[in-house]
Amino acid sequence: PSQGYYTRRGGVGESGDFITSPEISQVFGELIGIWYISEWMAMGKPNTFQLVELGPGRGTLTEDILRVFKQLTSVLSKCDVSVHLVEVSPKLSEIQAVMLTGGKVQPNPEDESAYMKGISKTGIPIFWYRDIQDVPPGYSFYLAHEFFDALPIHKFQQTEKGWREVLVDIDPEVPDQLRFVLSPSRTLATQNFIQPEETRDHVEVCPEAGVIVQRLASRIEKDGGAALVADYGHDGTKTDTFRGFRNHKLHDVLSAPGTADLTADVDFSYLRKMTQGKTATLGPIKQREFLKNMGIDLRLQVLLQNSSDTATREQLLHSYDMLMNPEKMGDCFNFFALLPHHRLVHPDKKEKPESKSPLPPVAGFNELLLK
């Protein structure tokens, strides 16, 4: 709790240990902002709109989304928009407050669910919480960008004696070193987290991600809205993905704990299972496909036309390449969405099927058709 990586620092950005898509290009956040507005319109423009971000990093992504909301004020004018950030790190919430409100925030009384509140530079109320359960119920759009990969995992290994949990131990030969060991027998986690149909010989399970997805699914089922998850991951195919990053380089996860970013690929098949059918799911699809479907190529053209100097143009093309190149972020990052069932399938009505108007396609997950 006191020496953990995010509690101590949380090194996002050029000078930190890793860099995220919003730090590379403003276009990334703008397109996500468009996704939320597009879904809000497809769902009949409800009169309140809570944007809830889990683990908002430095607040860059929220800032880019709020800029889109500001540009589309005419569309959102009759809607009551608010931002709700779920952040446990005191350090990061300070950085977010400066970025989003210019530092104009006030702590909330102890008995209130939000621990801090303020007004964004564009005039939208922002609240900070330590847990998703503290966020008030209501029609909400959830965002989890590079959030699930930072949650702790259990690791399991299939052996001749059955499943064993991979544990961390002190190396008896080098006292200040840690090492991985296999549990001598089945652990409680082994009994609870391995699916009977599992075919892999090494599995990583993140129970906390399962709990959070269940909460998101329950909220969306009850109050409406949608959740967008963007992270690196797989659909139940990968095995050992646990790794550390320090100064943008791979770092041994067991050395100098608390000084490196620890991460594991998100298992989207597990997230899908954990929705327990309360919501529909879309994806995972590759980041480059999602951004292409969201119109990143058009946005890039506009920005290139509007930029007068070569340096800006080069930066735009470089950041586009980082986001879209399959060798860089294009293929390893995925987008995954939770939506109410009625968003994808018409509720059974007694009318003739042909009289139903077709449901609008979900942006990003369908090919972009330009009329």
Secondary structure, 3 states (H helix, E strand, C coil): CCCCHHHHCCCECCCCCECCHHHHCHHHHHHHHHHHHHHHHHCCCCCEEEEEEECCCCCHHHHHHHHHHHHCHHHHCCCEEEEEEECCCHHHHHHHHHHHHCCCEEECCCCCCCCEEEECCCCCEEEEECCHHHCCCCCEEEEEECCHHHCCCEEEEEECCEEEEEEEEECCCCCCCEEEEECCCCCHHHHHHCCCCCCCCEEEECHHHHHHHHHHHHHHHHHCEEEEEEEEEECCCCCCCCEEEECCEEECCCCCCCCCEEECCEEHHHHHHHCCCCCEEEEEEEHHHHHHHCCHHHHHHHHHHHCCCHHHHHHHHHHHHHHHCHHHHHCCEEEEEEECHHHHCCCCCCCCHHHCCCCCCCCCCCCCCCC
